[in-house]
Amino acid sequence: MAIATTIIPIFAVIALGWIARIKGFLPAEFIGPANRLVYYWAIPAMIFRSIYQGSFKTLFNPTVLIISLVCIFGVFFIAWLSGVFARIKKKQMGSFIQSAFHGNLGYIGLAVSYYYLGADGFVRAGIMAGFIMILQNFLAVVILGIYSEDNSKKMNIKSVFHGIMANPVIIAAMAGIFVSLIEYNIPIVIDNSLKILSGMALPLALILIGSSLSFELIRHQIFPVLFSCALKLVMLPGVGLIMFIIFEEAPRDYVPCLILLASPTATLVYVMAQETKNDTDFAVATISMSTLLSGITFAFWIMLAV
C-alpha cells in the first residue's frame, strides 16, 4: 500500500503537467525558463541542503555505488551490441543506446526516493546520483559522438569534461559532500533560504516532466522504442537488484540506487541528441514511453526489493 500511495501521486502530478500543456496552461514560453529554474537552482539547492545535513560517512556505501556503475556500463554495451544485431538505423543508434542507460535521476529518480524513502533515502540517492550522472553523461557523449551525422559534433575530451563538471546537480552533490565531510555549519539564514528554494524543486519538476511528454511519435517506431525501454526499465534495475542481493547489501543501502537505476529515460537525452545531430524523434518517443511505463516498473522493483 505504501508503494501505491507514493507512486500514484507522483505520476498523477506528471499527468497534470501533460494535461496543463494540452489545455494551454503551460505555454512553451513558460516551460523553457521554468525548466532552467528547476535544473539550475531548485534541485541543486535541495540536493546540497539534504546532503550537508546528513552524514556522508554514514550514508555513503561504496560497494553499492560500484555495483550501480558496473550495471550501467554493462547495459551500455549490451544496448550497443543489441542495436548492431537488430540493425537499428545509424541515425537512431546514438539515441537508442543512450535511452537504454541514461536515466532521469534529477527529476523522477530523486522524487521517488524522497517521497518513498524520506530524508535519509533521499540523501543516499542524492550522493549516488552525482557519481552516476558523471558516468551517464560521459557514455552519452561518447556514443552520440560516434554516431553523429555532423563531424563537428564528434567527441572532444575537453568538452566532455567541461560539460560533466558544469552539471549543476553534480556540483551540488559534490559541494554537499564536501561540507558534510568538514562538518561546517551553514548559517541559518542561508539554510532557510535554501529550504524555501528547495520546496518548489520536486513538484515543479514533475509538472515539467509531464509537460514534455509526447506520444504521437511512438507508433512510427514502436518496436525499437519498446526494446530500449525494456533495457532501461527491466534489465538495468533487474541486474542491479541481483548484484545487490549477491553482495548481501542491506535494502536501506541499495534501494535508493535501485530507484535511480529504474528511472525512465532522461529528458536530457533529447537535448543531447539535438546537439549532436542524432535522432530527436526517437529520443522523444522513448522518453515519453519509458516515463509512462515507469509508473508500473517502479512499483514492481520497489515491491521486489522490500
C-alpha positions as a printed Julia matrix, in Angstrom:
306×3 Matrix{Float64}:
  0.0     0.0     0.0
  2.86    2.41    0.82
  4.27    1.88   -2.67
  0.94    2.69   -4.33
  0.37    5.76   -2.17
  3.81    7.02   -3.2
  3.95    6.13   -6.9
  0.38    7.05   -7.87
  0.52   10.67   -6.58
  3.9    11.22   -8.29
  2.58   10.11  -11.66
 -0.72   11.9   -11.07
  1.25   15.17  -10.86
  3.17   14.2   -14.02
 -0.19   13.59  -15.73
 -1.38   17.02  -14.56
  1.66   18.54  -16.25
  0.74   16.83  -19.51
 -2.9    17.96  -19.22
 -1.8    21.5   -18.36
  0.26   21.68  -21.56
 -2.58   20.27  -23.69
 -5.02   22.79  -22.19
 -2.62   25.69  -22.72
 -1.88   26.42  -19.05
  1.82   25.8   -19.7
  2.82   27.66  -22.87
  6.21   26.97  -24.46
  7.44   30.41  -23.34
  7.0    29.3   -19.71
  8.3    25.72  -19.91
 11.83   26.63  -21.02
 12.59   29.21  -18.3
 10.82   27.13  -15.63
 12.9    24.1   -16.57
 16.11   26.12  -16.22
 14.93   27.43  -12.84
 14.37   23.89  -11.56
 17.52   22.44  -13.11
 19.98   25.17  -12.16
 18.54   26.44   -8.86
 15.81   24.45   -7.12
 17.02   20.84   -7.43
 20.7    21.7    -6.76
 19.59   23.65   -3.65
 17.59   20.67   -2.42
 20.4    18.19   -3.06
 23.06   20.41   -1.48
 20.97   21.07    1.62
 19.94   17.45    2.1
 23.48   16.08    1.75
 25.25   18.57    4.01
 22.62   18.0     6.7
 23.24   14.25    6.56
 26.37   12.28    7.38
 28.3    11.34    4.26
 30.5     8.88    6.17
 27.43    7.04    7.46
 25.17    7.16    4.4
 27.69    6.52    1.59
 28.15    2.87    0.56
 30.98    2.44   -1.99
 30.04   -1.16   -2.84
 26.51   -0.14   -3.84
 27.92    2.67   -5.98
 30.43    0.41   -7.75
 27.71   -2.18   -8.48
 25.46    0.55   -9.91
 28.21    1.92  -12.16
 29.16   -1.55  -13.39
 25.5    -2.27  -14.24
 25.25    0.95  -16.26
 28.46    0.06  -18.13
 27.09   -3.41  -18.82
 23.73   -2.24  -20.17
 25.53    0.39  -22.26
 27.48   -2.32  -24.1
 24.5    -4.7   -24.29
 22.41   -1.93  -25.88
 25.22   -1.2   -28.33
 25.57   -4.85  -29.37
 21.79   -5.29  -29.5
 21.46   -2.26  -31.74
 24.07   -3.66  -34.14
 22.47   -7.12  -34.29
 18.96   -5.65  -34.59
 20.21   -3.42  -37.4
 18.95   -0.22  -35.81
 19.33    2.64  -38.29
 22.56    4.58  -37.88
 20.59    7.8   -37.39
 18.71    6.19  -34.47
 21.62    4.27  -32.96
 23.0     7.0   -30.71
 19.58    7.86  -29.29
 18.65    4.16  -28.95
 21.75    3.32  -26.9
 21.61    6.46  -24.78
 17.92    5.9   -24.0
 18.75    2.43  -22.65
 21.02    3.61  -19.82
 20.66    7.38  -19.33
 18.09    7.77  -16.55
 16.11   10.76  -15.35
 17.73   10.95  -11.92
 17.36   14.64  -11.16
 13.62   14.9   -11.73
 11.97   11.48  -11.33
 14.56    9.29   -9.57
 15.13   11.74   -6.74
 11.41   12.49   -6.45
 10.56    8.81   -5.96
 13.46    8.45   -3.49
 12.29   11.44   -1.48
  8.58   10.63   -1.34
  9.03    6.9    -0.73
 12.21    6.72    1.38
 12.16   10.04    3.22
 15.1    12.27    4.12
 17.76    9.58    4.68
 16.87    7.75    1.48
 16.91   10.99   -0.46
 20.39   11.84    0.84
 21.69    8.39   -0.12
 20.15    8.78   -3.58
 21.49   12.33   -3.96
 25.05   11.25   -3.14
 24.91    8.34   -5.59
 23.21   10.43   -8.28
 26.19   12.76   -8.51
 28.55    9.9    -9.36
 26.09    8.11  -11.65
 25.42   11.3   -13.61
 29.12   11.68  -14.34
 29.22    8.21  -15.91
 25.9     8.65  -17.75
 26.96   11.93  -19.31
 30.37   10.62  -20.32
 28.97    7.49  -22.02
 26.22    9.55  -23.69
 28.68   11.99  -25.22
 30.9     9.12  -26.41
 28.13    7.17  -28.17
 26.39   10.24  -29.59
 29.73   11.47  -30.91
 30.38    8.14  -32.64
 27.0     8.13  -34.38
 26.68   11.85  -35.03
 25.95   12.82  -38.63
 27.87   16.04  -38.09
 31.67   15.62  -37.93
 31.96   18.83  -35.91
 29.99   17.12  -33.12
 32.44   14.24  -32.68
 33.73   13.55  -29.19
 36.13   16.06  -27.67
 37.59   15.03  -24.31
 37.92   18.62  -23.11
 34.3    19.49  -23.91
 33.1    16.23  -22.32
 34.93   17.03  -19.08
 33.66   20.61  -19.08
 30.07   19.51  -19.69
 30.18   16.99  -16.87
 31.77   19.32  -14.33
 29.35   22.13  -15.23
 26.32   19.97  -14.41
 24.53   21.79  -11.54
 23.31   18.57   -9.9
 26.82   17.12   -9.84
 28.22   20.38   -8.47
 25.55   20.48   -5.75
 26.16   16.86   -4.74
 29.95   17.29   -4.57
 29.61   20.57   -2.64
 27.21   18.94   -0.18
 29.61   16.03    0.32
 32.49   18.44    0.99
 30.52   20.49    3.54
 29.37   17.28    5.24
 32.91   15.92    5.46
 34.37   19.07    7.03
 31.28   19.33    9.29
 30.76   23.03    8.55
 27.6    24.61    9.96
 25.79   26.58    7.27
 24.43   29.89    8.64
 20.74   29.63    9.49
 19.8    32.47    7.11
 21.36   30.65    4.16
 19.88   27.32    5.25
 16.36   28.78    5.45
 16.77   30.39    2.02
 17.83   27.03    0.55
 14.87   25.39    2.29
 12.4    27.75    0.62
 14.05   27.29   -2.79
 14.11   23.51   -2.31
 10.37   23.43   -1.64
  9.47   24.06   -5.26
 12.01   21.62   -6.75
 10.2    18.29   -6.98
  6.58   19.42   -7.55
  7.57   21.77  -10.37
 10.0    19.2   -11.79
  7.21   16.59  -12.02
  4.84   19.04  -13.71
  7.54   19.96  -16.24
  8.22   16.28  -16.96
  4.54   15.83  -17.75
  4.51   18.89  -19.99
  7.36   17.45  -22.08
  5.65   14.14  -22.9
  4.56   13.43  -26.46
  3.06   10.13  -27.63
  2.49   10.98  -31.29
  5.88    9.69  -32.47
  5.77    6.32  -30.71
  3.59    4.41  -33.19
  6.06    5.03  -36.05
  8.92    3.19  -34.28
  7.18    1.15  -31.6
  9.47   -1.91  -31.56
 12.86   -0.19  -31.13
 11.27    2.17  -28.59
  9.9    -0.74  -26.53
 13.24   -2.55  -26.84
 15.09    0.48  -25.46
 12.52    0.84  -22.67
 12.95   -2.84  -21.74
 16.7    -2.38  -21.39
 16.25    0.75  -19.28
 13.31   -0.23  -17.07
 13.76   -4.01  -16.79
 17.31   -5.13  -17.49
 19.22   -2.3   -15.78
 17.38   -2.38  -12.42
 16.98   -6.16  -12.64
 20.71   -6.81  -12.97
 21.35   -4.22  -10.27
 18.97   -5.9    -7.82
 20.54   -9.33   -8.44
 24.01   -7.9    -7.83
 22.94   -6.1    -4.64
 21.49   -9.35   -3.29
 24.56  -11.41   -4.3
 26.83   -8.99   -2.43
 24.44   -9.11    0.55
 23.82   -5.37    0.72
 21.08   -4.12    3.05
 17.89   -2.76    1.41
 18.3     0.61    3.16
 21.63    0.98    1.32
 20.71   -0.28   -2.14
 17.03    0.69   -2.62
 17.93    4.38   -3.32
 20.31    3.23   -6.06
 17.78    0.71   -7.35
 15.31    3.58   -7.77
 17.93    5.57   -9.69
 18.68    2.59  -11.95
 14.94    2.09  -12.54
 14.36    5.74  -13.53
 12.95    6.3   -17.02
 14.95    7.8   -19.87
 16.16   11.33  -19.11
 14.78   14.35  -20.94
 18.43   15.32  -21.41
 18.6    12.52  -23.99
 16.57   14.72  -26.36
 18.76   17.78  -25.74
 21.99   15.84  -26.31
 20.6    14.12  -29.42
 19.66   17.51  -30.84
 23.1    18.96  -30.11
 24.92   16.03  -31.75
 22.62   15.68  -34.77
 21.17   12.32  -33.69
 17.51   11.17  -33.98
 15.47   13.52  -31.77
 12.11   11.92  -32.7
 13.3     8.59  -31.34
 14.53   10.32  -28.18
 11.15   11.99  -27.58
  9.28    8.73  -28.19
 11.47    6.75  -25.77
 11.37    9.43  -23.08
  7.57    9.51  -23.23
  7.05    5.74  -23.35
  9.59    4.96  -20.61
  8.13    7.65  -18.34
  4.65    6.2   -18.82
  5.78    2.61  -18.17
  7.98    3.51  -15.21
  4.91    4.05  -13.05
  4.44    0.27  -13.21
  8.1    -0.79  -13.12
  8.96    1.46  -10.16
  6.26   -0.21   -8.1
  7.42   -3.66   -9.22
 11.12   -3.19   -8.34
 10.43   -1.48   -5.02
  7.97   -4.22   -4.04
 10.51   -6.9    -5.02
 13.31   -5.2    -3.08
 11.47   -4.65    0.18
